[in-house]
Amino acid sequence: MPSEAAARELAERWIDAWNSHDVDAILDLYCDDVEFTSPFVVNITGDESGVIRGKDALRTFFVRVLSAYRDLRYELDGVAAGIWSIAIVYRSVGERLGVEVMQLEDGRARRVLAHYGQR
């Protein structure tokens, strides 16, 4: 179970990596066999499943996201720790609310469920 401090540290590293637009730093936070589910997968790739599997495919997706949203910047709103997961609450482009629930394995995201809404 991640401590509150460990959850916050991981969330801050995640925010910093995205704000740097450094794909390698972002991917360092994910397991090689990651399963990533997001409405943006549908928007960016057209894949109706909304799921990306594996770090190589995730790299391709993140490069496309960063190319499509050159002004992408996240601001951390909150973090919650679960048993084997954390939830990162943040604001992104256009003040969009984002929540990413990350199931962790050895301190990295193994499974991710991304959620978005308006403020």
N, C-alpha and C positions, 0 to 999 in steps of 0.2 A: 504494500500500500504506500503510495507516494505521500510524503509529508506535505503539509501546506507550503513550507519553504521550498521544497524540491519542485512542487507543481508550479509555483510562481517563477522559480529560476528557469524551468523549461519553457514556460510561456513567454518570459522576457527574451530568451534566446530565439524563440520562434518568431516573435515580433521583430527583433533586431535583424534576423536573417532575411525576412521578407522585405523589410524597409531598406536593406542594403541592395536588394535585387540580385544577390549572390546565390545562384542556383545550387552550387556545391554546398554552401552553408545551410541552405534550406533542406536539401536532401540528406544532409548529415543527421537530421532529426528523425529520419524514417528508417524502418527496417528494410532489408533488401526485398522481402516478400510482402511488402505493404499492400493493403487493400484500402483504397481511397474512394469514398463515395461523396459526390457533390452535385448540386444542381448546375454548377458551372461546367462540369464535364459535359453535360448535355448541351449547354450554350456554346461552348468552345469547340467541341469535337463532333457534336451531332449524335453521339452514342446515347441512345435512349435509356440504357441501363444505368448511366450515371456513375459507373464504376471503372476505376483504373487499378490494374494489378501489376505489382512489381515496380521496383525503383527505376528501371530504364524507361518504362512507359510513363512513369510519373515525371521524370526529367523532361521528356518531350512535352507533356502537358504543361508543366510549370513554365517552360520556355515560351510556349504559346500564350499563356496567361500574362506573363511579364511583357511580352511584345504587344499584346492587345491593350494592356492597362499600364502604359508607361509612367503614369502619375500615381501608381498604386502605393499606398501608404496605410499602415495599420496603426491603430491606437488601442492599447490594452485597456479594457474596461473592468475585467475581473477574471478570476481563476477559481475553479472548484476542484478539489481532489476527491476521487472515488476510491474504490478498492484497488483496481488495476488500471485506472484511467484518470484522465483529467479533462476538464472542459475549459476552453479558452474563450472568453467573451471579448469581442473587439469591435471597433468601428473601422470601416474601410471606405472606399471611394463613394462619394456622395452621401456620407454619413450612414451608409448601409450597416445594419447590425449583422454581425457574424458570430456564430458559435461553432467551435470545432471540438468534438468529443473524440479524444484519442485514447484508444486502448493501448497500453504500453507493454513493451517487452524489452527488458534490459535498458530501460531509460529512453527508448525510442518508440515512435508511433508504429504500431503493427497494423492497426485498423483505425480508420478515420471516418467519421460521419460529420459532414459539414452542413450547416444550416444558415439560412440568410433571411432577413426580414427588414422592414423599414422601421425607423425610429418613431 
